[in-house]
Amino acid sequence: MVSRINDIAGLGRRAFGLAAGGLLAFALLAGPAAAQSPATVVFAAASMKTALDEIDTLYTKETGNTVTVSYAASSALAKQIEQGAPADVFVSADIPWMNYVADKGLIVPDSRVDLLGNELVLIAAAPTSEKVDIGPGVPLAAKVGDGKIATGDVAAVPAGKYAKAALEKLGVWKDVEPKIAGAENVRVALGLVARGEAKYGIVYATDAKSEPKVAVIGTFPETSHPPIIYPAAITKAATNPDVAAYFAFLKTPKAAKIFESQGFTVKVH
């Protein structure tokens, strides 16, 4: 009986040793993950999704740091930041919405850079052989007929604001306005054309490049609208210790190569 008890006790000690060893191994494996910084939170214009997703994947692969991105219209993101949404980085598709958060003291002024440029294009569902020579007096209203022209909300979304400015400059806004289908962001407008729910769309060149179901049928002259600039900045509320490293990565040649492959013009190197 004594021997049996000793055997049981021995088994118990061995089991405890194995369990302790297992817990130690788990602690060693879990240690780095537990110590890892939380994800850097980025608020970025919807038109950046394809390129930025690729850049963030590369950044995580090289650094081990993670990124969470909220994509939407710059107007919506700026309002969310104003209301206290926890963003570390903001990338806007136009200067006015970055100015909006800057004027409210919500970004780190010295961090602000003009990161990217873009073009404004007219698209239709692919395949199509249609081409539109976009210039003063272009008969877009006649060409679209009973259809719609999808773009961002012309009152707030940068793509829509650029579109309205271009159409006004070309002298056709009054004719085209009833045909406009304003969307909550430019990627929603892109989808309307891709699905055949709108005959035309006015989006960024990078959006058109990201969607094989649409084709560019015309390019708006640069002089027809304000320069399309994507400013980026670190927010005043940023607390993530990795935010500076992430922001610096956006300005590296590796990131520039990806941005350029998606059709952006890189403003910083």
N, C-alpha and C positions, 0 to 999 in steps of 0.2 A: 504493500500500500504506500509506504514511504517512497519507494522507488517510483511508483506511478505518479505520486504527487510531484516529485522532483522532475520527472519527465514532462509533466504538464507545465510545471514552472519554467523548465527550459524552453519548451515550445513557446510559452508566453513571452519569454525574454527575446527569443529569436524573432517572433512576430512583431514585437515592439521595435526591435532593431530595424527590421525591414520597413516598418511603417515610418519610423523616424527618418531612415535614409530616403524613403520616398518623398516625405515632406520636405527634406532638405533639398533634394533634387528639384522638386516642384518650385521651391522658393528661389533656387538659383535660376531656373528657367523663367519664372514669372517676374524676377527682380527687374530686368531691363524694361519689360512692358509696363510694370507698375510705376517705374520711374520716368517713363516716356512722357513728354509734354503733351498736353491736349492738342487737338488739331487746330491749325491756323484757320480762322474763319474768314473767307473771302466773299465779298459782295461784288459781283461782276455783271456787266452788261450781257444780256442774253446772246448777243451776236458773237461773244467770245468763246462760247461753250466748246466747240470742236477743238480749237487750238489750246485753250487753257486746260481742258481735261488731259490732253496729251502732255502738256508741260508739267502739270501737277503729278502725273504718274511718274515722269522722269525724276522730278524733284524728290518724291518719296523713295524711289528706288535708290537714289544717290545718297540721301541723307537719313533715311529712316523716319523722317518727320512727316506727319500726315496733314492733309488739307481737306477742309470741307467748304464747298462753294455753293452759294445761293445765286442762281441766275434769274434775272428779271429785267424789266425796263429800268433804265438808270433813274428815272423819276420815282418809281416805286421803291427802289433801293435807298435813294437819298432820303425819302420820307421815313423809311424804316429806321435808318441810322439816326435821324432827328428824334424819333420816338424812343430811342434807347436800345435798338436791336444790337446784339453783341457781335459786331464785325471788327476784325483786325485790319483788313485792307478793303479799300473801295476802288473799283475801276469803273469809270463812267464812260459812256459812248459819246459824250459831248462835254464841252467846257462849262456851259451854264449850270448843269446839275452838280458838277464838282465845286463850282463857285458857291452854289447854294449851301452845301455843307461846310465849306470853308468860311463863309460869312457868319455862320453860326458857331464857329470855333470848334468844329467837330473832327478836324483832321490836324495832323502834325504838318505845319506849313512847309518846313524844310524838306519834308519827304516827298512832296508833290513833284511829279514829272509828267511830261507829255510822252506817253509810252508808245502809242500806235497811231496810224492813220488808216483810212479806208476810202472806198469809192462807193458812189450811189448808182445802182443799176436798175433797169427795167427787166422784169422776168416774165416768162410764160411757162406753161407746163411743157415738159419735154416728151417726145421729140417735136421740134418745130423748126421750120426754115425761115420763119418770120424775122425780119429785122426792122428796127425803127431808128431812123436818123433823128436823134433828139437835139432840137435847136429851137430858137424862137418860133412860137406859133405852131409847134408840133401838134397835129390833130389827134391827140390821145383820146379825147372824148368820143370822137367819131369812130376811132379804131376799136374802142372797147364796146361800143354799141350798148346793148342792154346789160352787159356784164359789169363786174366790179374791179376796182384796182385796190388791192390789199397793201396796206403799209401800217406802220405804227400809228397810234393815236396822235393826230397832228397837233394836239394841244399840249402834249406832255412827253411822249416817247421820242427820243432823239431821232430815230429813223424817220418817223412821221413829220417831225419838225423840219428836218432837212428836205424831205419830199415836198412839203408845202412851200418852203422857201424857193426850191428849184422851179416848181410849177408857177409860182408867182413871178419869178424872174423871167421865165420863158413866156409869160403873158397868157397862160392857159388855165390858171387856177379856177376862175369862175366857171368855166365850162366843165372842168374835171371834178370839182368839189362834190357834186351830187353822186359821182361814181365811186367815191372813196369809201373803202371799208376799213375803218381804223381798228387796229388790234392792240391788245394789251402789251405786246412786245413784238419785236421784229421777227422772231422765230415763229410766232403764231401766224403772222402774215405770210411767212414763207410756206408754212404748212397749208394755208388756204389755197395757194397757187398749186402746190404739189398735188393736192387732192382734187384739183379742178373746181374748187368752190369759188374761185376768183379768176377772171381771165388773165389779168396782169397783176404784178406786184412791184412795189418799189422797195428795195431792200439794199443791204450792203453787198458788195462784190463777194465778201467772205461767206456770207450766208448762202448765196447762190452756189458757191464752190462746194459747200458742205452737203448740198441736196441734189442727188442725181436725177430727181424727177422734175427739175426745172432747168430752164436754159436762159441765158442772158440774151436779150434781143435788142438792148440798147444801153448806152452808158451816158449818164448825165454829165454835162461839162462841169469841170471843177469850179468854174466861174459862176455857175448858176446857184450855188448854195455856199454857206459858210464852210470853211475847212473842216473835214471830219477828223476830229482829234479825240483820242482816248486818254484822258489824264488818269493817273493812278496816285494813290496816297495811302499812308498809314493813318488809321483813325486815332483820335485822342484817347478813345476808350480802350485801345489795344493793350492787353496785358500778357499776351502769349510771348514767352521768351524766344520763340523761333521766328517771330514776325519779321525781324530785320533780315535774317538769312533768307527767308522766303521772298521778301521784297527785292533783295539783291539778285536772287535767282531769276526773277522776271526780266532783269536787264542784262543777262548773260548772253553770249553768242549762241549757246545751246537753245535758249528760249527764243532768241531772235530767229534762228533757223526754222523753228516750228511755226512761229507767227507768220513768217514770210511764206512758208509752204502752204499756208491757208489763205494767202492773199492780202495779209496786212502789210502796211508799210511800217517799218520799225523806226521810231524816232530817237531812241536812245541806244547806245552801244557800250 
